[in-house]
């Protein structure tokens, strides 16, 4: 301390150290839980490079940390300029040589969290590799924010919502099933309540649009694999018919994604793989079926307002993905051939032109889509290769499928690097 502040007095010494310890403790609380794991059983290292490549298209200067967590959901957090922030806070304690390196530190600290139970599942990691990364793209481009500004709540619906809330009895704190004999109107004026309700609705619309934008971008860039992964995950979470202030119900999200797959050509009866088409139609019937939703009054109003502007949202998403979408034309060129490789126990990383016998690397969406079809319809072929049967055999087949998919993802990354190194 004397080398940094040789002029410090004894009376300043203790407060100076206390402030330093407080700042460092706050930094630890933020960072330590995100320290990278060493064990490959915690997450598949094969997915790291594709994720980094995808992020680099959005932001080149970043640090990535994968966080297998005990929770049930996938999440991305991006903290900008965290080094600079803490250098500023610790300024009196930091030697000058570290300040001079400020510009060399990563601009973004990106933390990708996912449930530990999906750690080695590349098919469920399609959520990590698409939806979560696309949240980052959206945050930087401001797409959801600009769409949010175009959504309005009709005055009649808003006034009715405020009236309903003002006349509602207040729940007992800590026990929402018990109501007080007083209403909100006994404590709040209409003007105050209108401001509060408008703020809440605006926040919910913002959260929902971020999810919908990431969903629609993911399904257009990755195809059906994202929809199937999302559907499996939503069923596990039990949120198919549940709205929250952060997420719209999954049935609504599935319905919108299925509409996009139809736009991409996946529902063309004469072209689409028969078994996959059957699965898509099953999910379509499920998503469009009428169900009683678990939602609060403001969720009903927000649903109506977003639905009125859906054409604007969808048009923007389609414009953003023009030329990049994984439509059925791309799917049909890759996935049939990759499925055959998987059925024969071969990593699906290579596409062979039958006339020229030249090889090209498969795409990441192609590998994942082939994997989801094999898992649903052709595990028996892998069982025959492994000479296994029954429930334990099914587990062995799924584990082998995961290994083949991860090996393919690793191989196409090596394939991508070689030409760059030779150049």
VENLINQUI-V585658 format. One record per backbone hydrogen bond with DSSP energy under -0.5 kcal/mol. CO is the residue of the C=O (numbers start at 1). NH is the residue of the N-H. Records with the same first field share a line. If there is no record, write none. Layout:
BEGIN
CO->NH, NH
END
This chain:
BEGIN
1->5
5->8
9->12, 13
10->14
12->16
13->17
14->18
15->19
16->20
17->21
18->22
19->23
20->24
21->25
22->26
23->27
24->28
25->29
26->30
27->31
28->32
31->34
32->35
39->42, 43
43->45
44->47
45->48, 49
46->50
47->51
48->52
49->53
50->54
51->55
52->56
53->57
54->57
55->58, 59
60->62
61->107, 108
63->110
65->112
66->37, 68
67->69, 114
69->116
75->113
77->111
78->80
79->82, 109
81->85
82->86
83->87
84->88
85->89
86->90
88->91
90->93, 94
91->94
95->98, 99
96->100
98->101
99->102
101->104, 105
102->105
107->81
108->63, 110
109->79, 111
110->65, 112
111->77, 113
112->67
113->75
114->69
115->118
116->119
118->121
119->44
120->122
121->125
123->126
124->127, 128
125->129
126->130, 131
127->132
128->133
130->134
131->135
132->136
133->137
134->138
135->139
136->140
137->141
138->142, 143
142->146
143->147
144->148
145->149
147->150
148->151
150->152
152->154
154->158
155->159
156->160
157->161
158->162
159->163
160->164
161->165
162->166
163->167
165->168, 184
166->185
168->184
170->180
172->175
175->172, 178
178->172
182->170
183->186
184->187, 188
189->193
190->194
191->195
192->196
193->197
194->198
195->199
196->200
197->201
198->202
199->203
200->204
201->205
202->206
203->207
204->208
205->209
206->210
207->211
208->212
209->213
210->214
211->215
212->216
213->217
214->218
215->219
216->220
217->221
218->222
219->223
220->326
222->225
223->226, 227
224->228
225->229
226->230
227->231
228->232
229->233
230->234
231->235
232->236
233->237
234->238, 239
239->242, 250
240->251
241->294
247->244
249->253
250->254
251->255
252->256
253->257
254->258
255->259
256->260
257->261
258->262
259->263
260->264
261->266
262->265
264->328
265->268
267->269
268->271, 272
273->277
274->278
275->279
276->280
277->281
278->282
279->283
280->284
281->285
282->286
283->287
284->288
285->289
291->293
293->295
294->243
296->299, 300
297->301
298->302
299->303
300->304
301->305
302->306
303->307
304->308
305->309
306->309
307->310
309->312, 313
310->314
311->315
312->316
313->317
314->318
315->319
316->320
317->321
319->322
321->324, 325
325->327
327->331
328->332
329->333
330->334
331->335
334->338
335->339
336->340
337->341
338->342
339->343
340->344
341->344, 346
342->345
347->349
349->362
351->360
352->354
353->357
358->353
360->351
363->367
364->368
365->369
366->370
367->371
368->372
369->373
370->374
371->375
372->376
373->377, 378
374->378
378->381, 382
379->383
380->384
381->385
382->386
383->387, 388
389->393
390->394
391->395
392->396
393->397
394->398
395->399
396->400
397->401
398->402
399->403
400->404
401->405
402->406
403->407
404->408
405->409
406->410
407->411
408->412
409->413
410->414
411->415
412->416
413->417
414->418
415->419
416->420
417->421
418->422
419->423
END
